[in-house]
Amino acid sequence: MTQPLIQLDHHATTPCDPRVVEVMAPYWTELAANASSISHRPGLQAKEAVEQARQTIANCLGCTPREIVFTSGATEANNLAIKGVMVDAPASAGLIVNAAEHKAVLDPAQELKRRGRAVHVLPVDAAARVQPQQIQANLTDETRLVSVMLANNEVGSLHDVASIAELCHDKGTPLHTDATQAIGRVPVNLNELPVDMLSCSSHKIYGPPGIGLLFVRRSPRTPRLTPLFHGGGHEWGMRSGTLPLPLIVGFAKAMELAVSHQADDAARLSQQRDRLWNELVRKIPGVVRNTPETDVLPNNLNITIPNIDGDVLFARLKASRLCVSSGSACTSANPEPSHVLRAMGLTDQQARASIRFGLGRYTTDEELREAVEIVVRAWGANGRLS
């Protein structure tokens, strides 16, 4: 009998919570309708369901429903925020990002640079953080947008986004943050976090894939976004396309669950993460922790395994039932080592021999004990992987 997988790659995606599946179910069949078809009752009911979901999400995030723009996920939301501000801006307009951002921020920034925009990619420290004073030193009157992620998707470090926002606002510059990994794992309240735009995805919080959002603060400082595509003027003209009703309903339920259980989940996950690290230290001499000790996601542990070729390590791990990664799922097709770890100062060899553990809602202590044994065997090549 095949043993079940040990899923410790929850930064890449999360399984859909059964409670989310349950609330979505009717909207695939008997309640299926287009929320824009308001000339009949099913369409009006669909529109009402969308707006109720929007209100639920707004309540969870501490904003107004009018500030929520539904997208296909955080990648689209990041692109809409960055290109939406920059694509029609003057050639002299500046964009500031940092070298440890997700590729969904770095790639649009590089595309804008190819089009002649002034893009500044700032270095990060050994915790994958850009410091507020670095942002301040590079802000000019021409800076049109700053984008700084709230939580790093590979090593879990949190940015002091509130301080960065204050510096940006002193210059009249809007701040966008990719909060994809932060929602549901650390408190995020837009009444208190003074960002102008925020991106996140449903599938990172036990909701369905294919749906996310961009929060766009209603403020004179926030510029009007140029849409990525046209065709119907949905979402206040910022994101045309038929709204995926079941996904939106599921997203709202997932958000509600994630926010309501955030504190309890964080306490449990951080304890499990620390036990995992302590066991790895005890059994693998010289193992290095890339995840910071403080100001970090509770479910993240990124380590470098010593004295082993990374390709050999992951070949052995792939033969096991342990699901972990060497970095972002969005760059797994790229043979290059993690750009985040290299930006932190790791060598290519060290980056290739690094493992990202992402603990989740259903992770058990027994799974973590087995995960340690699998990694130890892969490192030492002792015994046969289970």
C-alpha positions in Angstrom: 0.0 0.0 0.0 1.4 3.4 -1.0 2.1 5.7 1.9 0.5 9.2 1.8 2.6 12.1 0.8 4.0 14.5 3.4 3.0 17.9 2.1 5.4 20.6 3.3 5.2 22.9 0.3 2.4 25.1 1.4 4.1 28.3 0.2 3.5 27.0 -3.4 -0.2 26.2 -2.8 -2.6 24.8 -0.2 -5.3 22.2 -0.4 -8.8 23.6 -0.7 -10.5 23.5 2.7 -13.5 21.2 2.7 -15.6 24.0 4.1 -14.6 26.1 1.1 -15.5 23.3 -1.3 -18.9 23.0 0.4 -19.9 26.7 -0.1 -18.7 26.7 -3.7 -20.6 23.5 -4.7 -24.1 25.1 -5.6 -22.5 27.8 -7.8 -21.1 25.2 -10.2 -24.6 23.8 -11.0 -28.0 25.0 -9.8 -26.9 28.5 -8.9 -24.6 29.0 -11.9 -25.1 32.4 -13.5 -23.3 35.4 -14.9 -23.1 38.2 -12.3 -23.3 40.7 -15.2 -26.6 39.3 -16.5 -28.8 41.4 -14.3 -31.9 41.2 -16.6 -33.1 38.0 -14.9 -33.3 36.6 -11.4 -30.3 34.1 -11.6 -28.0 36.9 -12.8 -29.2 39.2 -10.0 -28.6 36.4 -7.4 -25.1 35.9 -8.8 -24.4 39.6 -8.6 -25.6 39.5 -5.0 -23.3 36.6 -4.2 -20.3 38.3 -5.7 -21.0 41.5 -3.7 -21.6 39.6 -0.5 -18.2 37.9 -1.0 -16.6 41.2 -1.8 -18.0 42.6 1.5 -16.8 39.6 3.5 -13.3 39.9 2.1 -13.3 43.7 2.7 -14.3 43.1 6.3 -11.5 40.6 6.8 -8.9 43.0 5.3 -10.2 46.2 6.9 -11.1 48.1 3.7 -14.2 48.9 1.7 -15.8 46.6 -0.9 -15.2 49.3 -3.6 -11.5 48.9 -3.0 -11.4 45.2 -4.0 -10.7 44.3 -7.6 -11.0 40.6 -8.4 -8.2 39.1 -10.5 -7.1 35.6 -11.6 -4.5 35.6 -8.8 -1.6 37.6 -7.3 0.5 37.4 -10.4 -2.2 39.3 -12.4 -2.8 41.6 -9.4 1.0 42.5 -9.3 1.1 43.1 -13.0 -2.0 45.3 -12.8 -0.6 47.3 -10.0 2.8 47.8 -11.5 2.0 48.1 -15.2 -1.3 49.9 -14.4 0.7 52.7 -12.8 3.8 52.7 -15.0 2.8 51.8 -18.6 1.4 55.2 -19.5 3.7 57.1 -17.3 6.4 59.4 -18.7 9.7 57.7 -19.7 11.4 59.5 -16.7 8.9 58.0 -14.2 10.7 55.7 -11.7 9.8 52.3 -10.2 11.6 50.9 -7.1 11.6 47.2 -6.3 14.1 44.9 -4.6 16.1 41.9 -5.7 14.3 39.4 -3.5 10.8 40.1 -4.8 8.7 37.4 -6.4 9.1 37.0 -10.1 5.6 38.3 -10.5 7.0 41.7 -9.5 10.5 41.5 -10.9 9.5 40.3 -14.4 7.0 43.1 -15.0 9.6 45.5 -13.7 12.2 44.2 -16.2 9.7 44.4 -19.0 9.1 48.1 -18.1 12.8 48.6 -18.1 13.1 47.1 -21.6 10.5 49.7 -22.6 12.7 52.5 -21.3 11.2 53.1 -17.9 13.6 54.0 -15.0 13.5 50.9 -12.9 15.7 50.6 -9.7 16.2 47.1 -8.3 17.6 47.6 -4.8 19.9 45.0 -3.0 18.7 43.2 0.1 20.4 42.1 3.3 21.2 38.6 4.5 17.5 38.3 5.6 16.2 39.2 2.1 15.0 42.6 3.4 15.4 46.0 1.8 15.8 48.6 4.5 13.6 51.7 4.7 16.6 54.0 4.5 17.5 52.3 1.1 14.0 53.2 -0.2 14.4 56.7 1.2 17.8 57.2 -0.5 16.4 56.2 -3.9 13.1 58.1 -3.8 12.9 61.1 -6.1 10.3 63.4 -7.4 10.1 61.2 -10.5 9.4 58.0 -8.5 5.9 56.9 -9.6 5.6 53.7 -7.6 7.4 51.5 -5.0 6.7 47.8 -4.6 7.9 45.9 -1.5 6.5 42.5 -0.6 5.1 42.1 2.9 6.5 38.5 3.4 9.1 36.8 1.4 7.9 33.6 -0.3 11.2 31.7 0.1 12.7 32.6 3.5 9.6 34.1 5.2 11.1 37.4 6.3 8.7 40.2 6.9 9.3 43.8 5.7 8.6 46.9 7.8 6.1 47.9 5.2 4.4 50.5 7.5 7.7 52.5 7.8 8.4 52.2 4.1 4.9 53.5 3.4 5.4 56.5 5.6 8.6 57.4 3.7 6.9 56.9 0.3 4.0 59.1 1.3 6.2 61.9 2.5 7.2 62.1 -1.2 3.6 61.6 -2.4 4.6 58.2 -3.9 2.2 55.3 -3.7 3.3 51.9 -2.2 2.2 48.5 -3.5 2.8 45.3 -1.5 2.6 41.7 -2.5 0.9 40.1 0.6 0.3 36.7 -1.0 2.3 34.8 1.7 1.2 37.0 4.6 -2.6 36.8 4.5 -3.8 34.3 7.1 -0.3 33.9 8.5 0.3 37.3 10.1 -2.2 40.0 10.9 -3.0 42.2 7.9 -5.4 45.1 8.6 -5.6 47.8 5.9 -7.1 50.3 8.4 -3.6 50.1 10.1 -1.3 49.2 7.2 -1.0 52.3 5.1 -0.3 50.7 1.7 -2.0 52.0 -1.4 -2.3 48.7 -3.2 -2.1 45.1 -2.0 -2.1 41.8 -3.9 -3.0 38.3 -2.7 -4.2 34.9 -4.0 -6.9 32.5 -2.8 -4.9 29.3 -3.3 -2.4 30.3 -0.6 -5.1 30.4 2.1 -6.9 27.1 1.4 -9.2 28.5 -1.2 -9.6 27.7 -4.9 -6.8 28.5 -7.5 -7.6 31.0 -10.2 -8.9 33.8 -8.1 -7.1 36.6 -6.3 -7.4 40.4 -5.7 -5.8 43.7 -5.9 -6.7 46.2 -3.2 -6.7 49.7 -4.6 -7.1 52.3 -1.9 -9.5 55.1 -2.7 -7.1 58.0 -2.2 -5.9 61.0 -4.2 -2.4 59.5 -3.9 -3.4 56.3 -5.8 -3.2 56.9 -9.6 -5.9 55.6 -11.9 -4.7 52.2 -13.2 -4.4 51.5 -16.9 -6.1 48.0 -17.3 -4.1 45.1 -18.6 -6.9 44.2 -21.0 -10.3 45.5 -22.2 -13.6 44.0 -22.9 -16.6 44.9 -20.8 -15.3 47.3 -18.2 -15.9 44.9 -15.3 -14.4 45.7 -11.8 -14.8 49.5 -12.3 -13.0 49.4 -15.6 -9.8 47.9 -14.1 -10.3 44.2 -14.9 -12.6 43.1 -17.7 -13.9 39.6 -17.9 -16.8 37.4 -16.6 -16.4 37.0 -12.9 -15.8 33.4 -11.8 -18.7 33.1 -9.3 -17.8 29.8 -7.6 -14.2 30.9 -7.1 -15.2 34.3 -5.6 -17.6 32.6 -3.2 -14.8 30.1 -2.2 -12.2 32.9 -1.9 -14.4 34.8 0.6 -15.0 31.7 2.7 -11.3 30.9 2.7 -10.4 34.5 3.7 -12.9 34.4 6.5 -11.5 31.1 7.8 -7.9 32.2 7.4 -8.3 35.5 9.3 -10.5 34.0 12.1 -7.9 31.3 12.8 -4.8 33.2 12.1 -3.6 33.7 15.7 -4.1 30.1 16.7 -2.6 28.8 13.5 0.4 31.0 13.8 1.1 29.9 17.4 0.9 26.2 16.5 2.9 26.5 13.2 5.7 28.5 14.8 6.1 25.9 17.5 6.2 23.1 14.9 8.7 25.0 12.8 11.0 25.5 15.7 10.8 21.8 16.6 11.6 20.9 13.0 14.6 23.2 13.0 15.9 21.8 16.3 15.7 18.2 15.0 17.5 19.1 11.8 20.3 20.8 13.8 20.6 17.8 16.0 20.9 15.3 13.1 22.7 17.3 10.4 25.9 19.0 11.6 26.6 22.2 9.8 23.0 22.8 8.6 22.4 26.5 8.0 19.1 28.4 8.7 18.3 30.9 6.0 15.0 31.9 7.6 15.5 34.8 10.1 14.8 34.2 13.8 12.5 37.1 14.2 9.9 39.1 12.1 9.2 36.0 10.0 6.3 33.9 8.8 5.3 31.3 11.4 5.2 28.4 8.9 8.5 29.0 7.0 11.8 27.2 7.4 14.5 27.6 4.7 17.7 25.7 5.2 21.0 24.9 3.4 22.2 21.3 3.7 26.0 21.0 3.9 28.4 18.7 1.9 26.0 17.6 -0.8 25.3 18.5 -4.4 21.9 20.1 -4.6 20.9 18.2 -7.7 21.7 14.9 -5.9 19.8 16.0 -2.8 16.6 16.8 -4.7 16.9 13.7 -6.9 16.8 11.7 -3.7 14.0 13.8 -2.2 11.9 13.4 -5.3 12.1 9.7 -4.9 10.6 10.0 -1.4 7.1 10.9 -0.3 8.2 14.3 1.1 7.0 17.3 -0.8 9.4 20.3 -0.4 10.9 22.7 -2.8 14.2 24.6 -3.4 12.4 27.9 -4.0 9.4 29.5 -5.6 7.0 27.2 -7.5 6.8 29.9 -10.2 10.5 29.5 -11.0 10.7 25.7 -10.7 11.0 25.4 -14.5 14.1 27.6 -14.4 17.3 25.7 -13.8 19.0 28.7 -12.2 19.4 28.7 -8.4 17.0 30.8 -6.3 17.4 34.5 -7.1 16.3 35.2 -3.5 19.0 33.2 -1.9 21.7 34.5 -4.2 20.5 38.1 -3.4 21.0 37.2 0.3 24.6 36.3 -0.5 24.5 32.5 -0.9 26.6 30.9 -3.5 25.0 29.0 -6.4 26.1 25.7 -4.8 24.6 26.7 -1.4 21.4 27.9 -3.1 20.9 24.6 -5.0 21.3 22.6 -1.7 18.7 24.6 0.1 15.2 23.3 1.1 12.1 25.4 1.7 9.7 23.9 4.2 6.2 25.4 4.2 4.1 24.0 7.1 0.3 24.1 6.8 -3.1 23.9 8.5 -3.1 20.1 8.5 0.6 19.4 9.2 1.1 16.9 12.0 4.0 16.4 14.4 4.4 12.9 13.1 4.8 14.2 9.5 7.6 16.5 10.7 9.4 13.7 12.4 9.3 11.6 9.3 10.3 14.6 7.2 13.5 15.0 9.2 14.3 11.3 8.8 13.8 11.5 5.0 16.1 14.6 4.7 18.7 13.0 6.9 18.7 9.8 4.7 18.9 11.9 1.6 21.8 13.8 2.9 23.7 10.8 4.2 22.5 8.4 1.5 22.0 5.9 4.3 19.2 3.4 3.8 16.4 3.5 1.3 14.0 6.4 1.0 10.4 5.7 2.0 
